[in-house]
Each structure stands twice: as C-alpha cells, then as structure tokens.
Amino acid sequence: DADVTQTPRNRITKTGKRIMLECSQTKGHDRMYWYRQDPGLGLRLIYYSFDVKDINKGEISDGYSVSRQAQAKFSLSLESAIPNQTALYFCATSDLAGGMGEQFFGPGTRLTVL
Amino acid sequence: AQSVAQPEDQVNVAEGNPLTVKCTYSVSGNPYLFWYVQYPNRGLQFLLKYITGDNLVKGSYGFEAEFNKSQTSFHLKKPSALVSDSALYFCAVRDWGYGGSQGNLIFGKGTKLSVKP
C-alpha cells in the first residue's frame, strides 16, 4: 500500500551496529505499529503508538526502541543489532476512531544481521 | 485469553477447485474478524472483514469468508482457485482486552496456500 512507506526496503548489517528503520504514512491515522515476521511464527508486535506522546511495548520489545516524531512518522531502532533480529519488519497504521481496527501495512523491510 | 488459530500451515489446491483456509478465534468481546493476504516480497493486504450483519462476507479478488458464531470460526473461501492466489493468508481478530492493547489486532500464524495448475 503506497500510503504506508518504509525505508530502507533491504538492509544488511553487522552484529553490534545501530540500525534505524523508518515508516511514514499519508493516511492520517493516529495509530502506528511495528511488527516482525519470522517463518512459522507469524506477525509479532514490537511496539505501537496511539499518538506522538503515547508509546506502548508489544509482545517482543526487548532489544528495540521506537520514536514517534510526528503523527505520520514512526521509526524503529535496534541499538545493537544481533543475528536473531534478522527478520522481515512491517509498519502498519490504523484509524480506530473511524474504523473497526483494520490495519494498513507498509511493504516491509528485510533486515539481515551478520 | 484472546487468540486466533490457523490449524493448517499449508493448504494445497488444484486450480479451478474450491479452496478453504481455516480460522478459529477466542475473544472476550464482539468478534471483529479480518483476513489479510501476503504475496511474496510484499506487505499484508486487507481482503475482508466481519463486524456485524450477514455471516457471509465478500471481499477482494473473489474471496469470501463465513462467520460461524457457534463454532467460533471465520473460514476463508473461494469457489474456484487460481494459481495467482498462491500466497500466505493471515486471520486476525480485534483485541478487546483492557488497557492500551484494546483495538489492536491479534494475528494467526498464517497459512500458506499453494494452487497448482
């Protein structure tokens, strides 16, 4: 969905490096999410945000941090990347007030930590 | 606890045959249910949702889903499968839990659909 963009689309990095994944949306939604996808494990929620001042931990937040710079921007950081953080990362948005919880996903970032 | 189960890791179907991808759920409030599809190297795309009303919900690409309250199921169906339907399918339910997670989606682990010519 072009309304939710993620950069970079692919990234290869080394253990111990700091990495930032960025997400931008033009949908005007308040809620934003970061998920990681691993084969056989489905989607797991890392962090979510209701607005710029509201950040919440998800199921697997250890080793990650986030920043909601504006309503439209939500970035995910790996302070010191480790190999088991190799995964596909998705950003998503939703409009809880106007919708029923339906989420809209970005194209994903494939991260490889060597 | 609220949860979604997709009991099949993979479903194999011949092109032209009907397909069903199964989903069962457990939720504390009204079941708001969703299906998403993920094509290779793409993000998740919304297919359809059930909020209220008719138990048979029609969505994108000819897919439909049947809500069954007594069986707590929301199976995805298509009368005639196409090779291009081959993808990963996720079922999700709205979280009615207390606190900040309310309104989030709880996803199943996904079912890989393979449609052979």
HADDOCK unambig.tbl for C-alpha pairs under 7 A between the chains (distance, minus, plus):
assign (segid A and resid 40 and name CA) (segid B and resid 109 and name CA) 6.51 0.50 0.50
assign (segid A and resid 41 and name CA) (segid B and resid 109 and name CA) 5.58 0.50 0.50
assign (segid A and resid 42 and name CA) (segid B and resid 108 and name CA) 6.55 0.50 0.50
assign (segid A and resid 42 and name CA) (segid B and resid 109 and name CA) 3.93 0.50 0.50
assign (segid A and resid 42 and name CA) (segid B and resid 110 and name CA) 5.82 0.50 0.50
assign (segid A and resid 43 and name CA) (segid B and resid 107 and name CA) 6.57 0.50 0.50
assign (segid A and resid 43 and name CA) (segid B and resid 109 and name CA) 6.87 0.50 0.50
assign (segid A and resid 96 and name CA) (segid B and resid 103 and name CA) 6.66 0.50 0.50
assign (segid A and resid 101 and name CA) (segid B and resid 94 and name CA) 6.31 0.50 0.50
assign (segid A and resid 101 and name CA) (segid B and resid 103 and name CA) 5.64 0.50 0.50
assign (segid A and resid 101 and name CA) (segid B and resid 104 and name CA) 6.48 0.50 0.50
assign (segid A and resid 101 and name CA) (segid B and resid 105 and name CA) 6.81 0.50 0.50
assign (segid A and resid 105 and name CA) (segid B and resid 43 and name CA) 5.90 0.50 0.50
assign (segid A and resid 105 and name CA) (segid B and resid 44 and name CA) 5.75 0.50 0.50
assign (segid A and resid 105 and name CA) (segid B and resid 45 and name CA) 6.99 0.50 0.50
assign (segid A and resid 106 and name CA) (segid B and resid 43 and name CA) 5.68 0.50 0.50
assign (segid A and resid 107 and name CA) (segid B and resid 42 and name CA) 5.29 0.50 0.50
assign (segid A and resid 107 and name CA) (segid B and resid 43 and name CA) 4.19 0.50 0.50
assign (segid A and resid 108 and name CA) (segid B and resid 42 and name CA) 6.93 0.50 0.50
assign (segid A and resid 108 and name CA) (segid B and resid 43 and name CA) 5.76 0.50 0.50
